[in-house]
């Protein structure tokens, strides 16, 4: 067997999904257990919806996540996808019926809550569930794939709760209930569309993975019912993905527009020194930029420069409206305060960054000095030990002086550009003249000990 075949076999083994798969009968029993509509599931669902509604109402992410973890909504959706994957028409019908009951009960519970709650303001967590796009499709598709893989394993893991959090089935239904309770159809339609996207693509991912795992298939009552089921699945996929792609394209366009406008405003702050932006309104839908400014008078030349800068930032199609506050105007102090706070915040950030950089440099310098001092102390201790060893080996020695430093090439040398080297100089005073052989022996010993090339031994009789 060739190396390529061995590599491919190991690769298939590494990504094999059937190795730790549960028995098909146990998988189907687990799916059917989650599809059942009974008192326990319904009570848990109502409580989960109430918890999620409260979380959306008070803008608490932690509470919303907790509600998603206890919600039983994932079961029927997985059942639809699994039933379509194994051609189990009875399971599909049972799952659709259970999902319909769950959705109706969820909408009813959330609507009643938002009808009676005194907090009617739409918070950011609630608003985030009203504008689905292509990324929600991808999250539901990949999250559903992870979920069905977890369901089909012998050893169950914490993947299903993670999928419930990532795909967010509960909050859109609660937001749809808020739309009904407050009479805002845009909230209801956007949120319910997001829930539909999640449900359809979780079911689709379950269908695809069921086919991939080659689980035992049942049979539809008739070829006509099988064809009808496939048409419904295809229609559901197309009806959800086409609007989401369009909304995703719009979202990207809006974000690009906002980014370019902010760059344009930064350029304006740098070039127009005496012009202060008190308030800005960016409308990516109508491509309008409305500014409230103070400072110097807005003459024709200034307005022309501002419009020229629009063209430089690919904002030629945008409409710029500038409201200038003159000295005799009644200025909105809150706008000035907001702009001053923003400037102070930006300046403080720059100041802190510079301070942190300087502190880091000083800490590095101190650390280097401490390391150098530690090395010098260790070197001096080692020099003392070398002196003792030399006195023990050569009793005629009276004094041993050791000096360590850097040797720098002379300026007129050819190697003047070279870096300086560590150099060790040992000065020996003895009762009699030390022979060249002994000095060479000491020099070689010191070179080995200190791992230095530049070692010099100088002696003098006394």
DRENDO-1510 file (C-alpha; in Angstrom, 1 decimal, always signed):
<recs>
REC; n; res; u; v; w
REC; 1; UNK; +0.0; +0.0; +0.0 .
REC; 2; UNK; +1.4; +3.4; -1.0 .
REC; 3; UNK; +2.1; +6.2; +1.3 .
REC; 4; UNK; -0.8; +8.2; -0.2 .
REC; 5; UNK; -3.2; +5.4; +0.4 .
REC; 6; UNK; -2.1; +5.1; +4.0 .
REC; 7; UNK; -2.4; +8.9; +4.5 .
REC; 8; UNK; -6.0; +8.9; +3.1 .
REC; 9; UNK; -7.0; +5.9; +5.2 .
REC; 10; UNK; -5.7; +7.6; +8.4 .
REC; 11; UNK; -7.5; +10.8; +7.3 .
REC; 12; UNK; -10.8; +9.0; +6.8 .
REC; 13; UNK; -10.3; +7.3; +10.2 .
REC; 14; UNK; -9.6; +10.6; +11.9 .
REC; 15; UNK; -12.8; +12.3; +10.6 .
REC; 16; UNK; -15.0; +9.2; +10.8 .
REC; 17; UNK; -18.4; +9.9; +12.2 .
REC; 18; UNK; -19.6; +6.3; +12.5 .
REC; 19; UNK; -16.8; +5.0; +14.8 .
REC; 20; UNK; -18.5; +6.2; +18.1 .
REC; 21; UNK; -22.1; +6.4; +16.7 .
REC; 22; UNK; -24.8; +5.0; +18.9 .
REC; 23; UNK; -27.1; +2.2; +17.8 .
REC; 24; UNK; -29.7; +3.3; +15.3 .
REC; 25; UNK; -32.5; +2.1; +17.5 .
REC; 26; UNK; -31.2; +4.1; +20.5 .
REC; 27; UNK; -30.8; +7.2; +18.3 .
REC; 28; UNK; -34.3; +7.0; +17.1 .
REC; 29; UNK; -35.6; +6.5; +20.6 .
REC; 30; UNK; -33.7; +9.6; +21.8 .
REC; 31; UNK; -35.1; +11.7; +18.9 .
REC; 32; UNK; -38.7; +10.5; +19.6 .
REC; 33; UNK; -38.3; +11.3; +23.3 .
REC; 34; UNK; -37.6; +14.9; +22.5 .
REC; 35; UNK; -40.6; +15.1; +20.1 .
REC; 36; UNK; -43.3; +14.1; +22.6 .
REC; 37; UNK; -45.8; +16.7; +23.7 .
REC; 38; UNK; -46.6; +16.1; +27.4 .
REC; 39; UNK; -47.2; +18.0; +30.5 .
REC; 40; UNK; -43.6; +18.2; +31.7 .
REC; 41; UNK; -42.3; +19.6; +28.4 .
REC; 42; UNK; -45.2; +22.1; +28.2 .
REC; 43; UNK; -44.6; +23.4; +31.7 .
REC; 44; UNK; -40.9; +23.7; +31.2 .
REC; 45; UNK; -41.5; +25.5; +27.9 .
REC; 46; UNK; -43.8; +28.1; +29.5 .
REC; 47; UNK; -41.4; +28.7; +32.3 .
REC; 48; UNK; -38.5; +29.0; +29.9 .
REC; 49; UNK; -40.5; +31.5; +27.8 .
REC; 50; UNK; -41.3; +33.6; +30.9 .
REC; 51; UNK; -37.6; +33.6; +31.9 .
REC; 52; UNK; -36.5; +34.6; +28.4 .
REC; 53; UNK; -39.2; +37.3; +28.2 .
REC; 54; UNK; -38.0; +38.8; +31.5 .
REC; 55; UNK; -34.4; +38.6; +30.3 .
REC; 56; UNK; -35.3; +40.5; +27.1 .
REC; 57; UNK; -37.4; +43.0; +29.1 .
REC; 58; UNK; -34.6; +43.9; +31.6 .
REC; 59; UNK; -31.9; +43.4; +29.0 .
REC; 60; UNK; -30.1; +40.6; +30.8 .
REC; 61; UNK; -28.0; +38.4; +28.6 .
REC; 62; UNK; -27.3; +35.9; +31.4 .
REC; 63; UNK; -31.1; +35.3; +32.0 .
REC; 64; UNK; -31.7; +34.9; +28.3 .
REC; 65; UNK; -28.9; +32.3; +28.1 .
REC; 66; UNK; -30.4; +30.4; +31.1 .
REC; 67; UNK; -33.8; +30.3; +29.4 .
REC; 68; UNK; -32.3; +28.9; +26.2 .
REC; 69; UNK; -30.6; +26.1; +28.2 .
REC; 70; UNK; -33.9; +24.8; +29.7 .
REC; 71; UNK; -36.0; +25.2; +26.5 .
REC; 72; UNK; -37.4; +21.9; +24.9 .
REC; 73; UNK; -37.9; +23.6; +21.5 .
REC; 74; UNK; -34.9; +21.8; +19.9 .
REC; 75; UNK; -36.5; +18.3; +20.1 .
REC; 76; UNK; -39.3; +18.7; +17.5 .
REC; 77; UNK; -37.0; +20.5; +15.1 .
REC; 78; UNK; -34.5; +17.7; +15.2 .
REC; 79; UNK; -37.3; +15.3; +14.8 .
REC; 80; UNK; -38.4; +16.9; +11.6 .
REC; 81; UNK; -34.9; +16.8; +10.1 .
REC; 82; UNK; -34.3; +13.3; +11.3 .
REC; 83; UNK; -37.7; +12.1; +10.0 .
REC; 84; UNK; -37.0; +13.6; +6.6 .
REC; 85; UNK; -33.5; +12.0; +6.6 .
REC; 86; UNK; -34.8; +8.5; +7.3 .
REC; 87; UNK; -38.1; +8.9; +5.3 .
REC; 88; UNK; -40.2; +8.5; +8.5 .
REC; 89; UNK; -43.4; +10.3; +7.5 .
REC; 90; UNK; -45.1; +9.5; +10.8 .
REC; 91; UNK; -42.2; +11.1; +12.8 .
REC; 92; UNK; -42.3; +14.2; +10.5 .
REC; 93; UNK; -46.0; +14.7; +11.2 .
REC; 94; UNK; -45.6; +14.2; +14.9 .
REC; 95; UNK; -42.7; +16.6; +15.1 .
REC; 96; UNK; -44.5; +19.3; +13.1 .
REC; 97; UNK; -47.6; +18.9; +15.3 .
REC; 98; UNK; -45.4; +19.2; +18.5 .
REC; 99; UNK; -43.5; +22.2; +17.1 .
REC; 100; UNK; -46.8; +23.9; +16.3 .
REC; 101; UNK; -48.0; +23.4; +19.8 .
REC; 102; UNK; -44.7; +24.6; +21.3 .
REC; 103; UNK; -44.7; +27.7; +19.1 .
REC; 104; UNK; -48.3; +28.6; +19.8 .
REC; 105; UNK; -47.8; +28.2; +23.5 .
REC; 106; UNK; -44.6; +30.2; +23.4 .
REC; 107; UNK; -46.2; +33.1; +21.5 .
REC; 108; UNK; -49.2; +33.0; +23.9 .
REC; 109; UNK; -47.1; +33.1; +27.0 .
REC; 110; UNK; -44.7; +35.8; +25.8 .
REC; 111; UNK; -47.6; +38.0; +24.6 .
REC; 112; UNK; -49.4; +37.7; +27.9 .
REC; 113; UNK; -46.2; +38.6; +29.8 .
REC; 114; UNK; -45.6; +41.7; +27.6 .
REC; 115; UNK; -49.2; +42.8; +27.9 .
REC; 116; UNK; -49.0; +43.0; +31.7 .
REC; 117; UNK; -45.4; +44.0; +32.3 .
REC; 118; UNK; -44.9; +47.7; +33.2 .
REC; 119; UNK; -41.6; +47.8; +31.3 .
REC; 120; UNK; -42.5; +48.4; +27.6 .
REC; 121; UNK; -39.3; +49.9; +26.3 .
REC; 122; UNK; -37.6; +47.8; +23.6 .
REC; 123; UNK; -34.1; +47.0; +24.9 .
REC; 124; UNK; -31.0; +46.2; +22.8 .
REC; 125; UNK; -31.4; +42.4; +23.4 .
REC; 126; UNK; -34.9; +42.6; +22.1 .
REC; 127; UNK; -34.0; +44.8; +19.1 .
REC; 128; UNK; -31.2; +42.4; +18.1 .
REC; 129; UNK; -33.8; +39.7; +17.2 .
REC; 130; UNK; -35.7; +41.7; +14.6 .
REC; 131; UNK; -33.3; +41.9; +11.7 .
REC; 132; UNK; -32.2; +38.4; +10.6 .
REC; 133; UNK; -29.7; +37.9; +7.8 .
REC; 134; UNK; -27.5; +35.3; +6.1 .
REC; 135; UNK; -25.2; +34.9; +9.1 .
REC; 136; UNK; -28.2; +33.6; +11.1 .
REC; 137; UNK; -28.7; +31.0; +8.4 .
REC; 138; UNK; -25.1; +29.8; +8.7 .
REC; 139; UNK; -25.3; +29.8; +12.5 .
REC; 140; UNK; -28.4; +27.6; +12.4 .
REC; 141; UNK; -27.0; +25.3; +9.8 .
REC; 142; UNK; -23.6; +24.6; +11.5 .
REC; 143; UNK; -25.1; +24.6; +14.9 .
REC; 144; UNK; -27.7; +22.1; +13.9 .
REC; 145; UNK; -25.0; +19.9; +12.4 .
REC; 146; UNK; -23.2; +19.9; +15.7 .
REC; 147; UNK; -26.4; +19.1; +17.5 .
REC; 148; UNK; -27.4; +16.1; +15.4 .
REC; 149; UNK; -23.8; +14.7; +15.6 .
REC; 150; UNK; -24.1; +15.0; +19.4 .
REC; 151; UNK; -27.5; +13.2; +19.5 .
REC; 152; UNK; -26.1; +10.3; +17.5 .
REC; 153; UNK; -23.1; +9.6; +19.8 .
REC; 154; UNK; -22.9; +6.8; +22.4 .
REC; 155; UNK; -21.5; +9.2; +24.9 .
REC; 156; UNK; -23.7; +12.3; +25.3 .
REC; 157; UNK; -22.0; +15.6; +25.7 .
REC; 158; UNK; -22.8; +19.3; +26.4 .
REC; 159; UNK; -23.1; +20.1; +22.7 .
REC; 160; UNK; -26.9; +20.3; +22.7 .
REC; 161; UNK; -27.1; +23.1; +25.3 .
REC; 162; UNK; -24.4; +25.0; +23.3 .
REC; 163; UNK; -26.4; +24.6; +20.1 .
REC; 164; UNK; -29.5; +25.9; +21.9 .
REC; 165; UNK; -27.6; +29.0; +23.0 .
REC; 166; UNK; -25.9; +29.6; +19.6 .
REC; 167; UNK; -29.0; +29.2; +17.5 .
REC; 168; UNK; -31.2; +31.1; +19.9 .
REC; 169; UNK; -34.7; +29.6; +19.4 .
REC; 170; UNK; -36.4; +31.2; +22.4 .
REC; 171; UNK; -35.6; +34.9; +22.2 .
REC; 172; UNK; -37.1; +35.4; +18.7 .
REC; 173; UNK; -40.4; +33.8; +19.8 .
REC; 174; UNK; -40.4; +36.1; +22.9 .
REC; 175; UNK; -39.7; +39.1; +20.6 .
REC; 176; UNK; -42.5; +38.1; +18.3 .
REC; 177; UNK; -44.8; +38.0; +21.4 .
REC; 178; UNK; -43.6; +41.5; +22.3 .
REC; 179; UNK; -44.5; +42.6; +18.8 .
REC; 180; UNK; -48.1; +41.2; +19.2 .
REC; 181; UNK; -48.5; +42.7; +22.7 .
REC; 182; UNK; -47.3; +46.2; +21.6 .
REC; 183; UNK; -49.0; +46.2; +18.2 .
REC; 184; UNK; -45.8; +46.4; +16.2 .
REC; 185; UNK; -46.0; +44.1; +13.2 .
REC; 186; UNK; -42.3; +44.8; +12.2 .
REC; 187; UNK; -41.1; +43.3; +15.5 .
REC; 188; UNK; -43.3; +40.2; +15.1 .
REC; 189; UNK; -42.4; +39.6; +11.4 .
REC; 190; UNK; -38.6; +40.1; +11.9 .
REC; 191; UNK; -38.4; +38.0; +15.0 .
REC; 192; UNK; -40.7; +35.2; +13.7 .
REC; 193; UNK; -38.7; +35.1; +10.5 .
REC; 194; UNK; -35.5; +34.7; +12.6 .
REC; 195; UNK; -37.1; +31.8; +14.4 .
REC; 196; UNK; -38.2; +30.3; +11.1 .
REC; 197; UNK; -34.7; +30.5; +9.8 .
REC; 198; UNK; -33.3; +28.8; +12.8 .
REC; 199; UNK; -35.9; +26.0; +12.8 .
REC; 200; UNK; -35.6; +25.3; +9.0 .
REC; 201; UNK; -31.8; +25.2; +8.9 .
REC; 202; UNK; -31.5; +23.1; +12.1 .
REC; 203; UNK; -33.9; +20.7; +10.6 .
REC; 204; UNK; -32.0; +20.8; +7.3 .
REC; 205; UNK; -28.7; +20.1; +9.0 .
REC; 206; UNK; -30.3; +17.2; +10.8 .
REC; 207; UNK; -31.5; +15.8; +7.5 .
REC; 208; UNK; -28.1; +16.2; +5.8 .
REC; 209; UNK; -26.2; +14.5; +8.7 .
REC; 210; UNK; -28.7; +11.7; +8.9 .
REC; 211; UNK; -28.1; +11.0; +5.2 .
REC; 212; UNK; -24.4; +11.2; +5.7 .
REC; 213; UNK; -24.4; +8.7; +8.6 .
REC; 214; UNK; -26.5; +6.3; +6.5 .
REC; 215; UNK; -29.0; +5.6; +9.2 .
REC; 216; UNK; -31.6; +2.9; +8.4 .
REC; 217; UNK; -34.4; +4.4; +6.3 .
REC; 218; UNK; -38.2; +3.8; +6.6 .
REC; 219; UNK; -40.6; +4.2; +3.8 .
REC; 220; UNK; -43.2; +6.9; +2.9 .
REC; 221; UNK; -46.8; +5.7; +2.6 .
REC; 222; UNK; -46.6; +6.5; -1.1 .
REC; 223; UNK; -44.4; +8.0; -3.7 .
REC; 224; UNK; -46.7; +11.1; -3.9 .
REC; 225; UNK; -46.3; +11.8; -0.1 .
REC; 226; UNK; -42.5; +11.5; -0.5 .
REC; 227; UNK; -42.5; +13.9; -3.4 .
REC; 228; UNK; -44.8; +16.3; -1.5 .
REC; 229; UNK; -42.4; +16.2; +1.6 .
REC; 230; UNK; -39.4; +17.0; -0.6 .
REC; 231; UNK; -41.2; +19.9; -2.3 .
REC; 232; UNK; -42.2; +21.3; +1.1 .
REC; 233; UNK; -38.6; +21.1; +2.4 .
REC; 234; UNK; -37.2; +22.7; -0.8 .
REC; 235; UNK; -39.8; +25.5; -0.6 .
REC; 236; UNK; -39.0; +26.2; +3.1 .
REC; 237; UNK; -35.3; +26.4; +2.3 .
REC; 238; UNK; -35.8; +28.8; -0.6 .
REC; 239; UNK; -38.3; +31.0; +1.2 .
REC; 240; UNK; -36.0; +31.5; +4.2 .
REC; 241; UNK; -32.6; +31.8; +2.4 .
REC; 242; UNK; -33.5; +34.3; -0.3 .
REC; 243; UNK; -34.7; +37.1; +2.0 .
REC; 244; UNK; -31.8; +36.4; +4.4 .
REC; 245; UNK; -29.2; +36.8; +1.6 .
REC; 246; UNK; -30.8; +40.1; +0.6 .
REC; 247; UNK; -30.8; +41.3; +4.2 .
REC; 248; UNK; -27.2; +40.2; +4.7 .
REC; 249; UNK; -26.2; +42.2; +1.6 .
REC; 250; UNK; -28.0; +45.3; +2.9 .
REC; 251; UNK; -26.3; +44.8; +6.3 .
REC; 252; UNK; -22.9; +44.7; +4.7 .
REC; 253; UNK; -23.6; +47.8; +2.7 .
REC; 254; UNK; -24.8; +49.7; +5.7 .
REC; 255; UNK; -21.8; +48.7; +7.8 .
REC; 256; UNK; -19.4; +49.8; +4.9 .
REC; 257; UNK; -21.3; +53.1; +4.7 .
REC; 258; UNK; -21.0; +53.7; +8.5 .
REC; 259; UNK; -17.2; +52.9; +8.4 .
REC; 260; UNK; -16.5; +55.3; +5.6 .
REC; 261; UNK; -18.5; +58.0; +7.3 .
REC; 262; UNK; -16.5; +57.6; +10.5 .
REC; 263; UNK; -13.3; +57.8; +8.5 .
REC; 264; UNK; -14.6; +60.9; +6.8 .
REC; 265; UNK; -15.4; +62.5; +10.2 .
REC; 266; UNK; -11.9; +61.7; +11.5 .
REC; 267; UNK; -10.4; +63.4; +8.4 .
REC; 268; UNK; -12.7; +66.4; +9.1 .
REC; 269; UNK; -11.5; +66.7; +12.7 .
REC; 270; UNK; -7.8; +66.7; +11.5 .
REC; 271; UNK; -8.3; +69.2; +8.7 .
REC; 272; UNK; -10.8; +71.6; +10.2 .
REC; 273; UNK; -9.1; +72.6; +13.4 .
REC; 274; UNK; -11.7; +75.2; +14.5 .
REC; 275; UNK; -14.7; +73.2; +13.6 .
REC; 276; UNK; -16.2; +71.0; +16.4 .
REC; 277; UNK; -18.7; +68.2; +15.8 .
REC; 278; UNK; -21.3; +68.3; +18.5 .
REC; 279; UNK; -23.7; +65.7; +17.1 .
REC; 280; UNK; -23.7; +63.3; +14.2 .
REC; 281; UNK; -26.6; +61.2; +12.7 .
REC; 282; UNK; -25.8; +58.6; +10.1 .
REC; 283; UNK; -28.6; +57.0; +8.2 .
REC; 284; UNK; -27.3; +54.2; +6.0 .
REC; 285; UNK; -30.7; +53.5; +4.4 .
REC; 286; UNK; -31.2; +57.0; +2.9 .
REC; 287; UNK; -27.3; +57.6; +2.9 .
REC; 288; UNK; -27.7; +60.9; +4.8 .
REC; 289; UNK; -25.1; +62.4; +7.1 .
REC; 290; UNK; -26.4; +65.1; +9.5 .
REC; 291; UNK; -23.9; +67.1; +11.5 .
REC; 292; UNK; -24.3; +69.7; +14.2 .
REC; 293; UNK; -21.1; +71.7; +14.4 .
REC; 294; UNK; -19.8; +74.7; +16.3 .
REC; 295; UNK; -16.7; +76.9; +16.0 .
REC; 296; UNK; -15.8; +79.0; +13.0 .
REC; 297; UNK; -18.5; +80.2; +10.6 .
REC; 298; UNK; -19.3; +77.9; +7.7 .
REC; 299; UNK; -18.4; +79.8; +4.6 .
REC; 300; UNK; -18.7; +78.5; +1.0 .
REC; 301; UNK; -15.1; +77.4; +0.9 .
REC; 302; UNK; -15.5; +75.2; +4.0 .
REC; 303; UNK; -18.6; +73.6; +2.6 .
REC; 304; UNK; -16.8; +72.9; -0.7 .
REC; 305; UNK; -13.9; +71.2; +1.2 .
REC; 306; UNK; -16.3; +69.1; +3.2 .
REC; 307; UNK; -18.1; +67.9; +0.1 .
REC; 308; UNK; -14.7; +67.2; -1.7 .
REC; 309; UNK; -13.7; +65.0; +1.2 .
REC; 310; UNK; -16.9; +63.1; +0.7 .
REC; 311; UNK; -15.8; +62.1; -2.8 .
REC; 312; UNK; -12.4; +61.1; -1.4 .
REC; 313; UNK; -14.0; +58.6; +0.9 .
REC; 314; UNK; -16.3; +57.0; -1.7 .
REC; 315; UNK; -19.3; +58.9; -0.3 .
REC; 316; UNK; -20.1; +61.0; -3.3 .
REC; 317; UNK; -23.7; +59.7; -3.4 .
REC; 318; UNK; -24.3; +60.6; +0.3 .
REC; 319; UNK; -26.2; +63.7; +1.3 .
REC; 320; UNK; -24.4; +65.9; +3.8 .
REC; 321; UNK; -26.4; +68.3; +6.0 .
REC; 322; UNK; -24.5; +70.6; +8.3 .
REC; 323; UNK; -26.2; +72.7; +11.0 .
REC; 324; UNK; -23.8; +75.4; +12.4 .
REC; 325; UNK; -24.3; +76.9; +15.8 .
REC; 326; UNK; -23.3; +80.6; +15.7 .
REC; 327; UNK; -22.6; +82.7; +18.8 .
REC; 328; UNK; -26.1; +84.2; +18.8 .
REC; 329; UNK; -27.8; +80.7; +18.6 .
REC; 330; UNK; -29.1; +79.0; +21.7 .
REC; 331; UNK; -26.7; +76.1; +21.9 .
REC; 332; UNK; -27.7; +72.7; +23.3 .
REC; 333; UNK; -25.5; +72.2; +26.3 .
REC; 334; UNK; -26.1; +68.5; +26.3 .
REC; 335; UNK; -24.6; +68.2; +22.8 .
REC; 336; UNK; -21.6; +70.2; +23.8 .
REC; 337; UNK; -21.2; +68.1; +27.0 .
REC; 338; UNK; -21.4; +64.8; +25.0 .
REC; 339; UNK; -18.8; +66.0; +22.5 .
REC; 340; UNK; -16.5; +67.2; +25.3 .
REC; 341; UNK; -16.9; +63.9; +27.1 .
REC; 342; UNK; -16.0; +62.0; +23.9 .
REC; 343; UNK; -12.9; +64.2; +23.3 .
REC; 344; UNK; -11.9; +63.7; +26.9 .
REC; 345; UNK; -12.3; +60.0; +26.6 .
REC; 346; UNK; -10.2; +59.8; +23.4 .
REC; 347; UNK; -7.5; +62.0; +24.9 .
REC; 348; UNK; -7.5; +60.0; +28.1 .
REC; 349; UNK; -7.1; +56.8; +26.1 .
REC; 350; UNK; -4.1; +58.2; +24.2 .
REC; 351; UNK; -2.6; +59.5; +27.4 .
REC; 352; UNK; -3.0; +56.1; +29.2 .
REC; 353; UNK; -1.6; +54.3; +26.2 .
REC; 354; UNK; +1.5; +56.5; +26.2 .
REC; 355; UNK; +1.9; +56.1; +30.0 .
REC; 356; UNK; +1.5; +52.3; +29.8 .
REC; 357; UNK; +4.1; +52.2; +27.0 .
REC; 358; UNK; +6.5; +54.3; +29.1 .
REC; 359; UNK; +5.9; +52.2; +32.2 .
REC; 360; UNK; +6.5; +49.1; +30.2 .
REC; 361; UNK; +9.8; +50.5; +28.9 .
REC; 362; UNK; +10.9; +51.5; +32.4 .
REC; 363; UNK; +10.0; +48.0; +33.8 .
REC; 364; UNK; +12.0; +46.4; +31.0 .
REC; 365; UNK; +15.0; +48.7; +31.8 .
REC; 366; UNK; +14.7; +47.9; +35.5 .
REC; 367; UNK; +14.4; +44.2; +34.8 .
REC; 368; UNK; +17.5; +44.3; +32.5 .
REC; 369; UNK; +19.5; +46.2; +35.1 .
REC; 370; UNK; +18.4; +43.7; +37.8 .
REC; 371; UNK; +19.4; +40.8; +35.6 .
REC; 372; UNK; +22.8; +42.4; +34.8 .
REC; 373; UNK; +23.4; +43.1; +38.5 .
REC; 374; UNK; +22.5; +39.5; +39.3 .
REC; 375; UNK; +24.9; +38.2; +36.6 .
REC; 376; UNK; +27.6; +40.5; +37.9 .
REC; 377; UNK; +27.2; +39.3; +41.5 .
REC; 378; UNK; +27.3; +35.7; +40.3 .
REC; 379; UNK; +30.4; +36.5; +38.3 .
REC; 380; UNK; +32.2; +38.1; +41.3 .
REC; 381; UNK; +31.4; +35.0; +43.4 .
REC; 382; UNK; +32.8; +32.8; +40.7 .
REC; 383; UNK; +35.9; +35.0; +40.5 .
REC; 384; UNK; +36.4; +34.5; +44.3 .
REC; 385; UNK; +36.2; +30.8; +43.8 .
REC; 386; UNK; +38.7; +30.9; +40.9 .
REC; 387; UNK; +41.2; +32.8; +43.1 .
REC; 388; UNK; +40.9; +30.2; +45.8 .
REC; 389; UNK; +41.4; +27.4; +43.3 .
REC; 390; UNK; +44.5; +29.1; +41.8 .
REC; 391; UNK; +46.0; +29.7; +45.3 .
REC; 392; UNK; +45.4; +26.0; +46.1 .
REC; 393; UNK; +47.0; +24.8; +42.8 .
REC; 394; UNK; +49.9; +27.2; +42.8 .
REC; 395; UNK; +51.1; +28.0; +46.4 .
REC; 396; UNK; +53.7; +30.5; +45.1 .
REC; 397; UNK; +50.9; +32.9; +44.1 .
REC; 398; UNK; +50.7; +35.9; +46.4 .
REC; 399; UNK; +47.9; +37.9; +44.6 .
REC; 400; UNK; +45.3; +37.2; +41.9 .
REC; 401; UNK; +43.4; +40.0; +40.2 .
REC; 402; UNK; +40.7; +39.2; +37.8 .
REC; 403; UNK; +39.1; +41.8; +35.5 .
REC; 404; UNK; +36.2; +41.3; +33.1 .
REC; 405; UNK; +35.0; +43.7; +30.4 .
REC; 406; UNK; +34.5; +44.3; +26.7 .
REC; 407; UNK; +37.2; +44.6; +24.1 .
REC; 408; UNK; +36.4; +47.2; +21.4 .
REC; 409; UNK; +38.3; +47.2; +18.1 .
REC; 410; UNK; +40.4; +50.3; +17.3 .
REC; 411; UNK; +38.8; +52.9; +15.0 .
REC; 412; UNK; +41.5; +52.4; +12.4 .
REC; 413; UNK; +41.2; +48.6; +12.3 .
REC; 414; UNK; +39.6; +46.9; +9.4 .
REC; 415; UNK; +37.1; +45.2; +11.7 .
REC; 416; UNK; +36.1; +48.5; +13.4 .
REC; 417; UNK; +32.4; +47.8; +12.5 .
REC; 418; UNK; +32.5; +44.5; +14.5 .
REC; 419; UNK; +30.8; +44.2; +17.8 .
REC; 420; UNK; +32.8; +44.1; +21.1 .
REC; 421; UNK; +33.7; +40.8; +22.7 .
REC; 422; UNK; +33.8; +39.6; +26.3 .
REC; 423; UNK; +37.4; +39.7; +27.6 .
REC; 424; UNK; +38.9; +38.2; +30.8 .
REC; 425; UNK; +42.2; +39.5; +32.1 .
REC; 426; UNK; +44.0; +37.6; +35.0 .
REC; 427; UNK; +46.9; +39.4; +36.7 .
REC; 428; UNK; +49.1; +37.1; +38.8 .
REC; 429; UNK; +51.7; +38.1; +41.4 .
REC; 430; UNK; +54.1; +35.3; +42.5 .
REC; 431; UNK; +57.3; +34.8; +44.5 .
REC; 432; UNK; +59.1; +33.6; +41.4 .
REC; 433; UNK; +58.6; +33.9; +37.7 .
REC; 434; UNK; +55.7; +31.9; +36.3 .
REC; 435; UNK; +56.6; +29.9; +33.2 .
REC; 436; UNK; +54.8; +30.3; +29.9 .
REC; 437; UNK; +53.6; +26.7; +30.2 .
REC; 438; UNK; +51.8; +27.3; +33.4 .
REC; 439; UNK; +50.3; +30.6; +32.1 .
REC; 440; UNK; +49.1; +28.7; +29.0 .
REC; 441; UNK; +47.6; +26.0; +31.2 .
REC; 442; UNK; +45.8; +28.6; +33.4 .
REC; 443; UNK; +44.6; +30.4; +30.3 .
REC; 444; UNK; +43.1; +27.2; +28.7 .
REC; 445; UNK; +41.5; +26.3; +32.0 .
REC; 446; UNK; +39.8; +29.7; +32.3 .
REC; 447; UNK; +38.7; +29.7; +28.7 .
REC; 448; UNK; +36.9; +26.4; +29.3 .
REC; 449; UNK; +35.5; +27.4; +32.6 .
REC; 450; UNK; +34.1; +30.8; +31.5 .
REC; 451; UNK; +33.4; +29.7; +27.9 .
REC; 452; UNK; +35.3; +32.8; +26.6 .
REC; 453; UNK; +37.8; +33.1; +23.7 .
REC; 454; UNK; +39.5; +36.3; +24.8 .
REC; 455; UNK; +41.4; +35.3; +28.0 .
REC; 456; UNK; +44.7; +36.9; +28.9 .
REC; 457; UNK; +47.0; +35.9; +31.8 .
REC; 458; UNK; +49.7; +38.4; +32.9 .
REC; 459; UNK; +52.2; +37.6; +35.6 .
REC; 460; UNK; +54.8; +39.5; +37.7 .
REC; 461; UNK; +57.3; +38.2; +40.2 .
REC; 462; UNK; +57.6; +40.0; +43.6 .
</recs>
